[in-house]
Amino acid sequence: MMEIAVLSGKGGTGKTTIVSSYAHLVEKAVLVDCDVDAPNLDLILHSRLIKTGAFMSGKKARVIGSKCKDCESCIRLCRFGAIRKISTASGGRTIEISEDKCEGCGICMRVCPARAIGLVKNKSGDWYLSEINHGMMVHALLKPGEGNSGKLVSFIREKAREIAAKEGYEMIIVDGPPGIGCPVIASLAGADAAVLVAEPTLSGLSDLRRMTELVSRFRIRCLITINRHDINPAISQRIESEAEKIGIRSIGNVPYDEQIVRRIASGENVLTGPDSAGARAIGFTWSNLMRFLGQCGGSDEAE
């Protein structure tokens, strides 16, 4: 089984456009949208939902029944302002704990003399299994303000591996989140190869440098493609030169193409419409990627 992670140092480079196009070119694969804070691969692939489940992570405080004695100890010690007093239907007073503000530290539970507070498992988000034209897709959505995005990414990647093994799929393609933080590390760990999608801007060059430093620590095969490379040939040349110096191979670049812009704006796959220079270039990068990975075999040595 081959697992390819498509990443970028910043948002807006066209990474999801590349991944959705690869999904059209591969015969059979499991796709994973690891941008759990703002997943958007489904907007292009128009998947058909098969299964959904809750992602439980961490614990948060909850009021237990009517044990509260209105001593206010928890309110005084909560550093997050998550607890307040409210009136009950019988005219008494009790406490209410804000799910959004609670960090699950447990101090309220420890100081409560009436044992009116407990810690319960917290639902941090939802994960989904969907069917696409050329296989399956696992994706997820983290609730606003929740942490543990890296854990959710690891969870859906493991789900993807289970599905691939069960259904006999030979390839997993990961659409990673932008940046170099925890969810990106979780998207990259255990992959067989990484494809870095860069853009020819100074910010794109800076963020790509950070990304290459991160990928080098995992000692996996790494390749690069520059999207819209012709809007700034000078920066594109600098990116290619720096990548070559550190041993990152190019699988080809994609030119700016109005046809791609129109199809993405319409929520359609780039490769399902009329032929264009950009679409052909994306197909060329896929062919080069498959050729390169075939030549490398199963080696995990960094290039």
Contacts in CASP RR format, 6 or more apart in sequence:
PFRMAT RR
TARGET T0000
AUTHOR 0000-0000-0000
METHOD contacts of the structure
MODEL  1
MMEIAVLSGKGGTGKTTIVSSYAHLVEKAVLVDCDVDAPNLDLILHSRLI
KTGAFMSGKKARVIGSKCKDCESCIRLCRFGAIRKISTASGGRTIEISED
KCEGCGICMRVCPARAIGLVKNKSGDWYLSEINHGMMVHALLKPGEGNSG
KLVSFIREKAREIAAKEGYEMIIVDGPPGIGCPVIASLAGADAAVLVAEP
TLSGLSDLRRMTELVSRFRIRCLITINRHDINPAISQRIESEAEKIGIRS
IGNVPYDEQIVRRIASGENVLTGPDSAGARAIGFTWSNLMRFLGQCGGSD
EAE
1 161 0 8 1.000
1 164 0 8 1.000
1 165 0 8 1.000
1 169 0 8 1.000
1 170 0 8 1.000
1 171 0 8 1.000
1 172 0 8 1.000
2 170 0 8 1.000
2 171 0 8 1.000
2 172 0 8 1.000
2 192 0 8 1.000
2 193 0 8 1.000
2 293 0 8 1.000
3 161 0 8 1.000
3 171 0 8 1.000
3 172 0 8 1.000
3 174 0 8 1.000
3 190 0 8 1.000
3 191 0 8 1.000
3 192 0 8 1.000
3 193 0 8 1.000
4 171 0 8 1.000
4 172 0 8 1.000
4 173 0 8 1.000
4 174 0 8 1.000
4 191 0 8 1.000
4 192 0 8 1.000
4 193 0 8 1.000
4 194 0 8 1.000
4 195 0 8 1.000
4 289 0 8 1.000
4 293 0 8 1.000
5 174 0 8 1.000
5 176 0 8 1.000
5 187 0 8 1.000
5 188 0 8 1.000
5 191 0 8 1.000
5 193 0 8 1.000
5 194 0 8 1.000
5 195 0 8 1.000
6 15 0 8 1.000
6 18 0 8 1.000
6 19 0 8 1.000
6 22 0 8 1.000
6 173 0 8 1.000
6 174 0 8 1.000
6 175 0 8 1.000
6 176 0 8 1.000
6 194 0 8 1.000
6 195 0 8 1.000
6 197 0 8 1.000
7 15 0 8 1.000
7 176 0 8 1.000
7 184 0 8 1.000
7 187 0 8 1.000
7 188 0 8 1.000
7 194 0 8 1.000
7 195 0 8 1.000
7 196 0 8 1.000
7 197 0 8 1.000
7 211 0 8 1.000
7 215 0 8 1.000
8 14 0 8 1.000
8 15 0 8 1.000
8 178 0 8 1.000
8 179 0 8 1.000
8 196 0 8 1.000
8 197 0 8 1.000
8 198 0 8 1.000
8 199 0 8 1.000
8 207 0 8 1.000
8 208 0 8 1.000
8 211 0 8 1.000
9 178 0 8 1.000
9 179 0 8 1.000
9 180 0 8 1.000
9 196 0 8 1.000
9 204 0 8 1.000
9 207 0 8 1.000
9 208 0 8 1.000
9 210 0 8 1.000
9 211 0 8 1.000
10 178 0 8 1.000
10 179 0 8 1.000
10 199 0 8 1.000
10 203 0 8 1.000
10 204 0 8 1.000
10 207 0 8 1.000
11 178 0 8 1.000
11 179 0 8 1.000
12 178 0 8 1.000
12 199 0 8 1.000
13 178 0 8 1.000
13 197 0 8 1.000
13 198 0 8 1.000
13 199 0 8 1.000
13 204 0 8 1.000
13 227 0 8 1.000
14 197 0 8 1.000
14 199 0 8 1.000
14 227 0 8 1.000
15 175 0 8 1.000
15 176 0 8 1.000
15 178 0 8 1.000
15 197 0 8 1.000
16 35 0 8 1.000
16 40 0 8 1.000
16 41 0 8 1.000
16 44 0 8 1.000
16 175 0 8 1.000
17 44 0 8 1.000
17 227 0 8 1.000
17 260 0 8 1.000
17 264 0 8 1.000
17 270 0 8 1.000
17 282 0 8 1.000
18 195 0 8 1.000
18 197 0 8 1.000
18 225 0 8 1.000
18 227 0 8 1.000
18 254 0 8 1.000
18 282 0 8 1.000
18 285 0 8 1.000
19 31 0 8 1.000
19 41 0 8 1.000
19 173 0 8 1.000
19 175 0 8 1.000
20 41 0 8 1.000
20 44 0 8 1.000
20 45 0 8 1.000
20 269 0 8 1.000
20 270 0 8 1.000
21 269 0 8 1.000
21 270 0 8 1.000
21 271 0 8 1.000
21 279 0 8 1.000
21 282 0 8 1.000
21 283 0 8 1.000
21 286 0 8 1.000
22 173 0 8 1.000
22 282 0 8 1.000
22 286 0 8 1.000
23 29 0 8 1.000
23 31 0 8 1.000
23 45 0 8 1.000
23 132 0 8 1.000
23 133 0 8 1.000
23 134 0 8 1.000
23 173 0 8 1.000
23 269 0 8 1.000
24 133 0 8 1.000
24 134 0 8 1.000
24 269 0 8 1.000
24 270 0 8 1.000
24 271 0 8 1.000
24 272 0 8 1.000
25 271 0 8 1.000
25 283 0 8 1.000
25 286 0 8 1.000
26 134 0 8 1.000
26 171 0 8 1.000
26 173 0 8 1.000
27 134 0 8 1.000
28 134 0 8 1.000
28 135 0 8 1.000
28 169 0 8 1.000
28 170 0 8 1.000
28 171 0 8 1.000
29 134 0 8 1.000
29 135 0 8 1.000
29 169 0 8 1.000
29 170 0 8 1.000
29 171 0 8 1.000
29 172 0 8 1.000
29 173 0 8 1.000
30 135 0 8 1.000
30 136 0 8 1.000
30 137 0 8 1.000
30 138 0 8 1.000
30 160 0 8 1.000
30 163 0 8 1.000
30 164 0 8 1.000
30 167 0 8 1.000
30 169 0 8 1.000
30 171 0 8 1.000
30 172 0 8 1.000
30 173 0 8 1.000
31 41 0 8 1.000
31 45 0 8 1.000
31 132 0 8 1.000
31 135 0 8 1.000
31 136 0 8 1.000
31 137 0 8 1.000
31 138 0 8 1.000
31 160 0 8 1.000
31 172 0 8 1.000
31 173 0 8 1.000
31 174 0 8 1.000
31 175 0 8 1.000
32 137 0 8 1.000
32 138 0 8 1.000
32 139 0 8 1.000
32 156 0 8 1.000
32 157 0 8 1.000
32 160 0 8 1.000
32 172 0 8 1.000
32 173 0 8 1.000
32 174 0 8 1.000
32 175 0 8 1.000
33 39 0 8 1.000
33 40 0 8 1.000
33 41 0 8 1.000
33 42 0 8 1.000
33 137 0 8 1.000
33 138 0 8 1.000
33 139 0 8 1.000
33 140 0 8 1.000
33 175 0 8 1.000
33 176 0 8 1.000
34 153 0 8 1.000
34 156 0 8 1.000
34 157 0 8 1.000
34 174 0 8 1.000
34 175 0 8 1.000
34 176 0 8 1.000
34 177 0 8 1.000
34 183 0 8 1.000
34 186 0 8 1.000
34 187 0 8 1.000
35 41 0 8 1.000
35 175 0 8 1.000
35 176 0 8 1.000
35 177 0 8 1.000
35 178 0 8 1.000
35 183 0 8 1.000
36 139 0 8 1.000
36 140 0 8 1.000
36 141 0 8 1.000
36 142 0 8 1.000
36 149 0 8 1.000
36 150 0 8 1.000
36 152 0 8 1.000
36 153 0 8 1.000
36 156 0 8 1.000
36 177 0 8 1.000
36 183 0 8 1.000
37 142 0 8 1.000
37 149 0 8 1.000
37 177 0 8 1.000
37 183 0 8 1.000
39 139 0 8 1.000
39 140 0 8 1.000
39 141 0 8 1.000
41 137 0 8 1.000
41 139 0 8 1.000
41 175 0 8 1.000
42 130 0 8 1.000
42 137 0 8 1.000
42 139 0 8 1.000
43 267 0 8 1.000
44 264 0 8 1.000
44 267 0 8 1.000
44 268 0 8 1.000
44 269 0 8 1.000
45 132 0 8 1.000
45 133 0 8 1.000
45 137 0 8 1.000
45 269 0 8 1.000
47 130 0 8 1.000
47 131 0 8 1.000
47 132 0 8 1.000
47 137 0 8 1.000
47 139 0 8 1.000
48 130 0 8 1.000
48 131 0 8 1.000
48 132 0 8 1.000
49 128 0 8 1.000
49 129 0 8 1.000
49 130 0 8 1.000
50 129 0 8 1.000
50 130 0 8 1.000
50 131 0 8 1.000
50 136 0 8 1.000
51 128 0 8 1.000
51 129 0 8 1.000
52 126 0 8 1.000
52 127 0 8 1.000
52 128 0 8 1.000
52 129 0 8 1.000
53 126 0 8 1.000
53 127 0 8 1.000
53 128 0 8 1.000
54 123 0 8 1.000
54 125 0 8 1.000
54 126 0 8 1.000
54 127 0 8 1.000
55 123 0 8 1.000
55 124 0 8 1.000
55 125 0 8 1.000
55 126 0 8 1.000
55 127 0 8 1.000
55 140 0 8 1.000
55 142 0 8 1.000
55 152 0 8 1.000
55 155 0 8 1.000
56 121 0 8 1.000
56 122 0 8 1.000
56 123 0 8 1.000
56 124 0 8 1.000
57 122 0 8 1.000
57 124 0 8 1.000
57 146 0 8 1.000
57 147 0 8 1.000
57 148 0 8 1.000
57 151 0 8 1.000
57 152 0 8 1.000
58 104 0 8 1.000
58 121 0 8 1.000
58 122 0 8 1.000
58 124 0 8 1.000
58 148 0 8 1.000
59 104 0 8 1.000
59 119 0 8 1.000
59 120 0 8 1.000
59 121 0 8 1.000
59 122 0 8 1.000
60 97 0 8 1.000
60 99 0 8 1.000
60 102 0 8 1.000
60 103 0 8 1.000
60 104 0 8 1.000
60 119 0 8 1.000
60 120 0 8 1.000
60 122 0 8 1.000
61 82 0 8 1.000
61 83 0 8 1.000
61 97 0 8 1.000
61 102 0 8 1.000
61 104 0 8 1.000
61 106 0 8 1.000
61 108 0 8 1.000
61 109 0 8 1.000
61 117 0 8 1.000
61 118 0 8 1.000
61 119 0 8 1.000
62 97 0 8 1.000
62 117 0 8 1.000
62 118 0 8 1.000
62 119 0 8 1.000
62 120 0 8 1.000
63 94 0 8 1.000
63 95 0 8 1.000
63 96 0 8 1.000
63 97 0 8 1.000
63 116 0 8 1.000
63 117 0 8 1.000
64 115 0 8 1.000
64 116 0 8 1.000
64 117 0 8 1.000
64 118 0 8 1.000
65 116 0 8 1.000
66 88 0 8 1.000
66 94 0 8 1.000
67 114 0 8 1.000
67 115 0 8 1.000
67 116 0 8 1.000
68 93 0 8 1.000
68 94 0 8 1.000
68 95 0 8 1.000
68 114 0 8 1.000
68 116 0 8 1.000
69 113 0 8 1.000
69 114 0 8 1.000
69 116 0 8 1.000
70 85 0 8 1.000
70 92 0 8 1.000
70 93 0 8 1.000
70 94 0 8 1.000
70 95 0 8 1.000
71 112 0 8 1.000
71 113 0 8 1.000
71 114 0 8 1.000
72 85 0 8 1.000
73 111 0 8 1.000
73 112 0 8 1.000
73 113 0 8 1.000
74 83 0 8 1.000
74 95 0 8 1.000
74 107 0 8 1.000
74 108 0 8 1.000
74 111 0 8 1.000
74 112 0 8 1.000
74 117 0 8 1.000
75 83 0 8 1.000
75 84 0 8 1.000
75 85 0 8 1.000
75 95 0 8 1.000
77 107 0 8 1.000
77 108 0 8 1.000
77 111 0 8 1.000
78 107 0 8 1.000
78 108 0 8 1.000
79 105 0 8 1.000
79 107 0 8 1.000
80 101 0 8 1.000
80 102 0 8 1.000
80 103 0 8 1.000
80 105 0 8 1.000
81 98 0 8 1.000
81 101 0 8 1.000
82 97 0 8 1.000
82 98 0 8 1.000
82 101 0 8 1.000
82 102 0 8 1.000
82 103 0 8 1.000
83 95 0 8 1.000
83 96 0 8 1.000
83 97 0 8 1.000
83 98 0 8 1.000
83 108 0 8 1.000
84 95 0 8 1.000
84 96 0 8 1.000
84 98 0 8 1.000
85 93 0 8 1.000
85 94 0 8 1.000
85 95 0 8 1.000
85 96 0 8 1.000
86 93 0 8 1.000
86 94 0 8 1.000
86 95 0 8 1.000
86 96 0 8 1.000
87 93 0 8 1.000
88 94 0 8 1.000
95 116 0 8 1.000
95 117 0 8 1.000
97 108 0 8 1.000
97 117 0 8 1.000
100 145 0 8 1.000
104 119 0 8 1.000
104 122 0 8 1.000
106 117 0 8 1.000
106 119 0 8 1.000
108 117 0 8 1.000
109 115 0 8 1.000
109 117 0 8 1.000
109 118 0 8 1.000
109 119 0 8 1.000
123 143 0 8 1.000
124 142 0 8 1.000
124 143 0 8 1.000
124 146 0 8 1.000
124 147 0 8 1.000
124 148 0 8 1.000
124 152 0 8 1.000
125 140 0 8 1.000
125 141 0 8 1.000
125 142 0 8 1.000
125 143 0 8 1.000
125 146 0 8 1.000
125 152 0 8 1.000
126 140 0 8 1.000
126 141 0 8 1.000
127 138 0 8 1.000
127 139 0 8 1.000
127 140 0 8 1.000
127 152 0 8 1.000
127 155 0 8 1.000
127 156 0 8 1.000
127 159 0 8 1.000
128 138 0 8 1.000
128 139 0 8 1.000
128 140 0 8 1.000
128 141 0 8 1.000
129 136 0 8 1.000
129 137 0 8 1.000
129 138 0 8 1.000
129 159 0 8 1.000
129 163 0 8 1.000
130 136 0 8 1.000
130 137 0 8 1.000
130 138 0 8 1.000
130 139 0 8 1.000
131 137 0 8 1.000
135 169 0 8 1.000
136 160 0 8 1.000
136 163 0 8 1.000
136 167 0 8 1.000
136 169 0 8 1.000
138 156 0 8 1.000
138 157 0 8 1.000
138 159 0 8 1.000
138 160 0 8 1.000
138 163 0 8 1.000
139 156 0 8 1.000
140 152 0 8 1.000
140 153 0 8 1.000
140 155 0 8 1.000
140 156 0 8 1.000
142 148 0 8 1.000
142 149 0 8 1.000
142 152 0 8 1.000
149 177 0 8 1.000
149 182 0 8 1.000
149 183 0 8 1.000
149 186 0 8 1.000
150 182 0 8 1.000
150 183 0 8 1.000
150 185 0 8 1.000
150 186 0 8 1.000
151 186 0 8 1.000
152 183 0 8 1.000
153 177 0 8 1.000
153 183 0 8 1.000
153 186 0 8 1.000
153 187 0 8 1.000
154 186 0 8 1.000
154 189 0 8 1.000
157 172 0 8 1.000
157 174 0 8 1.000
157 186 0 8 1.000
157 187 0 8 1.000
160 172 0 8 1.000
160 174 0 8 1.000
161 172 0 8 1.000
163 169 0 8 1.000
164 170 0 8 1.000
164 171 0 8 1.000
164 172 0 8 1.000
174 187 0 8 1.000
174 191 0 8 1.000
176 183 0 8 1.000
176 184 0 8 1.000
176 187 0 8 1.000
177 183 0 8 1.000
177 184 0 8 1.000
177 187 0 8 1.000
178 184 0 8 1.000
179 207 0 8 1.000
179 210 0 8 1.000
179 211 0 8 1.000
180 207 0 8 1.000
180 210 0 8 1.000
180 211 0 8 1.000
180 214 0 8 1.000
184 214 0 8 1.000
185 214 0 8 1.000
188 194 0 8 1.000
188 214 0 8 1.000
188 215 0 8 1.000
188 218 0 8 1.000
188 220 0 8 1.000
189 218 0 8 1.000
190 218 0 8 1.000
190 220 0 8 1.000
191 218 0 8 1.000
191 220 0 8 1.000
192 220 0 8 1.000
192 221 0 8 1.000
192 293 0 8 1.000
192 298 0 8 1.000
192 300 0 8 1.000
193 220 0 8 1.000
193 221 0 8 1.000
193 222 0 8 1.000
193 223 0 8 1.000
193 289 0 8 1.000
193 293 0 8 1.000
193 296 0 8 1.000
194 215 0 8 1.000
194 218 0 8 1.000
194 220 0 8 1.000
194 221 0 8 1.000
194 222 0 8 1.000
194 223 0 8 1.000
195 222 0 8 1.000
195 223 0 8 1.000
195 224 0 8 1.000
195 225 0 8 1.000
195 251 0 8 1.000
195 289 0 8 1.000
196 208 0 8 1.000
196 211 0 8 1.000
196 212 0 8 1.000
196 215 0 8 1.000
196 222 0 8 1.000
196 223 0 8 1.000
196 224 0 8 1.000
196 225 0 8 1.000
196 248 0 8 1.000
197 224 0 8 1.000
197 225 0 8 1.000
197 226 0 8 1.000
197 227 0 8 1.000
198 204 0 8 1.000
198 205 0 8 1.000
198 208 0 8 1.000
198 224 0 8 1.000
198 225 0 8 1.000
198 226 0 8 1.000
198 227 0 8 1.000
198 239 0 8 1.000
199 226 0 8 1.000
199 227 0 8 1.000
199 228 0 8 1.000
200 226 0 8 1.000
200 228 0 8 1.000
200 229 0 8 1.000
200 231 0 8 1.000
200 232 0 8 1.000
200 233 0 8 1.000
200 235 0 8 1.000
200 236 0 8 1.000
200 239 0 8 1.000
201 232 0 8 1.000
201 235 0 8 1.000
202 235 0 8 1.000
205 235 0 8 1.000
205 238 0 8 1.000
205 239 0 8 1.000
205 242 0 8 1.000
208 224 0 8 1.000
208 239 0 8 1.000
208 242 0 8 1.000
209 242 0 8 1.000
212 222 0 8 1.000
212 242 0 8 1.000
212 243 0 8 1.000
212 246 0 8 1.000
212 248 0 8 1.000
215 222 0 8 1.000
216 222 0 8 1.000
216 246 0 8 1.000
216 302 0 8 1.000
218 302 0 8 1.000
219 300 0 8 1.000
219 301 0 8 1.000
219 302 0 8 1.000
220 300 0 8 1.000
220 302 0 8 1.000
221 292 0 8 1.000
221 293 0 8 1.000
221 296 0 8 1.000
221 299 0 8 1.000
221 300 0 8 1.000
221 301 0 8 1.000
221 302 0 8 1.000
221 303 0 8 1.000
222 247 0 8 1.000
222 248 0 8 1.000
222 249 0 8 1.000
222 302 0 8 1.000
222 303 0 8 1.000
223 248 0 8 1.000
223 249 0 8 1.000
223 250 0 8 1.000
223 251 0 8 1.000
223 289 0 8 1.000
223 292 0 8 1.000
223 303 0 8 1.000
224 239 0 8 1.000
224 240 0 8 1.000
224 243 0 8 1.000
224 248 0 8 1.000
224 249 0 8 1.000
224 250 0 8 1.000
224 251 0 8 1.000
225 250 0 8 1.000
225 251 0 8 1.000
225 252 0 8 1.000
225 253 0 8 1.000
225 254 0 8 1.000
225 285 0 8 1.000
226 236 0 8 1.000
226 239 0 8 1.000
226 240 0 8 1.000
226 250 0 8 1.000
226 252 0 8 1.000
226 253 0 8 1.000
226 254 0 8 1.000
227 253 0 8 1.000
227 254 0 8 1.000
228 254 0 8 1.000
228 255 0 8 1.000
228 256 0 8 1.000
229 236 0 8 1.000
229 253 0 8 1.000
229 254 0 8 1.000
229 255 0 8 1.000
230 236 0 8 1.000
230 255 0 8 1.000
230 256 0 8 1.000
231 256 0 8 1.000
236 253 0 8 1.000
240 250 0 8 1.000
243 249 0 8 1.000
243 250 0 8 1.000
244 250 0 8 1.000
247 303 0 8 1.000
248 303 0 8 1.000
249 292 0 8 1.000
249 303 0 8 1.000
251 285 0 8 1.000
251 288 0 8 1.000
251 289 0 8 1.000
251 292 0 8 1.000
252 281 0 8 1.000
252 284 0 8 1.000
252 285 0 8 1.000
252 288 0 8 1.000
253 281 0 8 1.000
253 285 0 8 1.000
254 278 0 8 1.000
254 281 0 8 1.000
254 282 0 8 1.000
254 285 0 8 1.000
255 277 0 8 1.000
255 278 0 8 1.000
255 281 0 8 1.000
257 276 0 8 1.000
257 277 0 8 1.000
257 278 0 8 1.000
257 279 0 8 1.000
257 281 0 8 1.000
259 270 0 8 1.000
259 274 0 8 1.000
259 276 0 8 1.000
259 278 0 8 1.000
259 279 0 8 1.000
260 270 0 8 1.000
260 276 0 8 1.000
260 278 0 8 1.000
260 279 0 8 1.000
263 269 0 8 1.000
263 270 0 8 1.000
263 272 0 8 1.000
263 273 0 8 1.000
264 270 0 8 1.000
270 278 0 8 1.000
270 279 0 8 1.000
270 282 0 8 1.000
271 279 0 8 1.000
271 282 0 8 1.000
271 283 0 8 1.000
273 279 0 8 1.000
296 303 0 8 1.000
END
